[in-house]
Amino acid sequence: MAGATLRRVWQALGPGLVTGAADDDPSGIATYSQAGAQFGYALTWTMFLTLPFMAAIQIISAWIGWQTRKGLAANLARELPQPLLLSLIALLVVANTINIAADLAAMGEALKLVIGGPQVFYALVFGGICLILEVFVPYHRYAGILKFMAMVLLLYVAAAFTVNVPWGEVVRATLLPAVSFDRDLILTVVAVFGTTISPYLFFWQASQEAEESRLSHRIRHGKTPKGAHFGHIVTDTWIGMIFSNLVAFFIIVTTAATLHVAGVSKVDSAAQAAEALRPIAGNLAFFLFALGIIGTGMLAVPVLAGSAAYAAAETFGLRGSLELPASRALGFYAIVGAATLGGAALTATDIDAITMLFWSAVINGVVAVPIMLAMMWVVTRGVTGHPLAFPRWIKALGWLATVLMALTVGLLIWSSVTGNT
């Protein structure tokens, strides 16, 4: 009985879980590790503050995709001037490619730490594996692979319990955060928010729900999908976002309890965080952290490449779907390949990984605000005679998330202008 219940729960999870897990990519792990190393438990509260806003904007993205059976770019094209849309999609593709490069570099470095060998070669191999899976495995099977790989993130929960954590202090810092206007702390909060609420996640989940909707529509022989699916999307998305933010919470806790306590306050990459853990927390914590970097990278790289391909294909009217074979969607898979291989090629250059992460965060932040504004406008107006009914609390949280992201970008620009990046 318990096994059957677990199977039903597992089958009910889908794009929301995968999207949430993809948010904890190696780039995100580096950001959360830096937060824990530099400020201890002082920023654990951010994971709970961002959760409702993150969930609301992802639910909105998902429902737009399900209801219209089209991805986010196709819907935004109705609301945005074409030059603005083209600019946003171009920036999204560039940011995703840079992010892929940073993730592949971290994966290669993590494997080098575990078994030795050439880091760049490992990064290229990981990029090739991700590309082969995305091109040659149909969506309905590939979604199951991604869902299974999301469980790799549980390694970070396990890592937290291999070290000595003063949980009373963690709870106090989380529930009663100390107010500070320290510039470094503000910048780290901005980085955490920007990492947690990212445009590629909007496009990915909308496209995956559109895929699910089209498959469901065909199975029902042309009947319109029922509005009851909204409840499924809400549940799936909340589970995915809670899972994502809890994992991030445990990463902050683990690095705070080890690196911060040991006086290590600067982390330049996820792999460096893993390496720094070994002499402080032991081989088990190091191994779990490094293995998690590789696993979550294998999940995130296809999501980054896929979201770029969906957005670009819809913008230019190309046929695009992970359910189609490559021969029937050449343009779509060409974009997938260009983003993945372009990212892999960047790992072989002398460009610093931190520089790539910084510019990826900047571009993502700049792109997120107009996209979120357009999404909320779609929600408010409806789509060409097909109103998108949302509970008021989701609309309110969606608008608040947009304001929060705008403030985040404002702080990021302010820090850049004043020379504090």
Helices and strands as residue ranges (DSSP letters): H 2-12, H 15-23, H 26-39, H 46-68, H 72-76, H 82-115, H 119-136, H 139-149, G 150-153, H 154-160, H 167-175, H 183-196, H 199-219, H 229-255, I 256-260, H 270-281, H 283-315, G 326-328, H 330-347, H 353-381, H 392-417
